[in-house]
Amino acid sequence: MTLPIPTPSLRMGPTEWLLLVVLSILWGGSFFFNKLTVAEWPPFAVVQVRVGLAALALLLVVRITGQSMAVGRSIWLAFFGMGILNNLIPFSLFLWGQQQIASGLASILNATTPIFAVLVMHCFGNEKATGLKLGGVLAGLIGVGILMGPDALSGLGSNLAAQLACVLAAVSYAFSGLFGRRFRGLPPLVAATGQLTASTMMIVPIVFFLHPPWTLPVPSQQAILAAIGLALISTALAYIIFFRIMRTAGPSNVMLVTFLIPVSAILLGSGLLGEELLPRHFAGMAAIFVGLALIDGRVAGLWSTRRADAPTA
């Protein structure tokens, strides 16, 4: 079965922006969950629990809702390709990198994803990189750097292997966006379930070879709860939203979530934990929002229209 690929408008509407914010909150929690789980289990074992539990949860939802995973051999092969680019490679690289560098620096390196997404789509896709979009991406990246502060950048230059791993994870995410365009004809739940099921099938033999389950230590209650949150909240639910945004707004736009993840983390820390909001936080968020406005293009388009309509002497 080959599904037709619709060609919707790639502009972000209010619904897509709202979903992007929600996605940033769900994925922002993954850095916290990762730190708790990888402290007790090796990265590949954490990835297996993350994608495996998420896949089981979504398969149950598919059954309850009456949807079908019988989408044909070609789509299932594509699920395996997407699982490699969007799960196995980036999850493993980020987990390995976070064992050696701070979460703040990892989140900044994660925020390079839109840069690679714009370049990948320009070279291999049908979304050309305009000067406005590149300027927006640069403003967003600068905003993330300001938001996280100089302390997060203090480790830049050391542990180069770990930092390179995080950058390669961002590149893999960018290519997954290009690859994921073929799933626009699928319901987001089916696409998310297929990708995670395929990822689980691939990671199981790797984990049994590298880290047999019977050799792993019994995790603490804290690590178990973190793994459940990582799987159900930051993976299962997050990927349904991810494929929903990609279906209507395109891969470059959905990758903008990496700019919003640090914003969500800062605001959640302030609202739930009483952490102080500093002037640099507001400056960084302002730069990020300017970048997102430039990438969206509507503000600049409205300005150009008004200038064109202005009376001339």
Residue pairs with C-beta under 8 A, 6 or more apart in sequence:
1 70
1 71
1 72
1 74
1 75
2 72
2 74
2 75
3 71
3 72
3 75
3 182
3 185
3 186
4 185
5 181
5 182
5 184
5 185
6 184
6 185
6 247
8 184
8 247
8 248
9 248
10 127
10 249
10 250
10 252
10 253
11 249
11 296
11 297
11 298
12 20
12 249
12 253
12 296
13 248
13 249
16 245
16 248
16 249
16 253
19 241
19 244
19 245
20 245
20 253
20 254
20 256
20 257
20 260
21 260
21 264
22 241
23 238
23 241
23 242
23 245
23 254
23 257
23 260
24 257
24 260
24 261
24 263
24 264
25 264
25 268
26 233
26 234
26 237
26 238
26 241
27 234
27 238
27 257
27 261
28 261
28 262
28 264
28 265
28 268
29 229
29 230
29 233
29 234
30 230
30 234
30 235
30 238
31 98
31 103
31 106
31 107
31 261
31 265
32 103
32 226
33 226
33 227
33 229
33 230
33 234
34 46
34 94
34 95
34 98
34 103
34 230
35 98
35 103
36 222
36 223
36 226
37 46
37 49
37 219
37 223
37 226
37 227
37 230
38 46
38 95
38 98
38 99
39 223
40 217
40 219
40 220
40 223
41 49
41 211
41 216
41 217
41 219
41 223
42 210
42 211
42 216
43 91
43 92
43 95
43 96
43 99
44 92
44 203
44 206
44 207
44 210
44 211
45 207
45 211
45 213
45 216
46 95
46 227
46 230
47 87
47 88
47 91
47 92
47 95
47 203
47 207
48 200
48 203
48 204
48 207
49 227
49 230
49 231
50 91
50 227
50 230
50 231
50 235
51 83
51 87
51 91
51 196
51 199
51 200
51 203
51 231
51 235
52 200
52 203
52 204
52 231
53 227
53 228
53 231
53 232
53 236
54 196
54 231
54 232
54 235
54 236
54 239
55 193
55 196
55 197
55 199
55 200
55 236
57 231
57 232
57 236
58 189
58 192
58 193
58 196
58 197
58 236
58 240
59 69
59 193
59 197
61 189
61 193
62 68
62 69
62 189
62 190
62 193
65 189
67 187
67 189
67 190
68 190
69 190
69 193
69 194
69 197
71 186
71 190
71 194
75 182
75 183
75 186
75 194
76 194
76 198
78 179
78 182
78 183
79 194
79 195
79 197
79 198
80 198
80 201
80 202
81 179
82 176
82 179
82 180
82 183
82 194
82 195
82 198
83 195
83 196
83 198
83 199
83 202
84 199
84 202
85 172
85 173
85 175
85 176
85 179
86 172
86 173
86 176
86 179
86 180
86 195
87 195
87 196
87 199
88 199
88 202
88 203
89 168
89 169
89 172
90 169
90 170
90 172
90 173
90 176
91 169
93 165
93 166
93 168
93 169
93 172
94 106
94 110
94 165
94 166
94 169
96 162
96 165
97 106
97 109
97 162
97 163
97 165
97 166
97 169
98 106
98 162
99 162
100 159
100 161
100 162
101 155
101 159
101 162
101 163
101 166
102 152
102 155
104 148
104 149
104 151
104 152
105 148
105 152
105 153
105 155
105 156
105 163
105 166
106 166
107 144
107 148
107 152
107 261
107 262
107 265
108 144
108 145
108 148
108 152
108 153
108 262
109 163
109 166
109 167
109 169
109 170
110 166
110 169
110 170
110 258
110 261
111 140
111 141
111 144
111 258
111 259
111 261
111 262
112 141
112 167
112 170
112 258
113 170
113 173
113 174
113 255
113 258
114 137
114 140
114 141
114 252
114 255
114 256
114 258
114 259
114 295
115 137
115 138
115 141
116 170
116 171
116 173
116 174
117 173
117 174
117 177
117 251
117 252
117 255
118 127
118 129
118 133
118 134
118 137
118 252
119 129
119 174
120 174
120 175
120 177
120 178
121 127
121 129
121 177
121 178
121 250
121 251
121 252
122 128
122 129
124 178
125 178
125 181
125 251
127 250
127 251
127 252
132 294
132 295
132 297
132 300
133 252
133 294
133 295
133 297
135 291
135 294
136 290
136 291
136 292
136 293
136 294
136 295
136 296
137 291
137 295
138 291
139 287
139 288
139 290
139 291
139 294
140 256
140 259
140 287
140 288
140 291
140 292
140 295
141 259
141 291
142 287
142 291
143 259
143 284
143 285
143 286
143 287
143 288
143 289
143 290
143 291
144 259
144 262
144 284
144 288
145 152
145 153
145 284
146 280
146 283
146 284
146 287
147 262
147 263
147 266
147 280
147 281
147 283
147 284
147 285
147 288
148 262
148 284
149 278
149 280
156 163
170 258
173 255
173 258
174 255
177 246
177 251
177 252
177 254
177 255
178 251
180 191
180 243
180 246
180 251
181 246
181 250
181 251
183 191
183 243
183 246
183 247
184 246
184 247
186 194
186 243
188 240
188 241
188 242
188 243
188 244
188 247
189 240
191 239
191 243
192 236
192 239
192 240
192 242
192 243
195 239
196 235
196 236
196 239
207 213
219 227
242 254
242 257
245 253
245 254
246 254
253 295
256 292
256 295
259 288
259 291
259 292
260 288
260 292
262 284
263 284
263 285
263 288
266 275
266 277
266 281
266 285
269 275
270 276
270 277
293 299
293 300
294 300
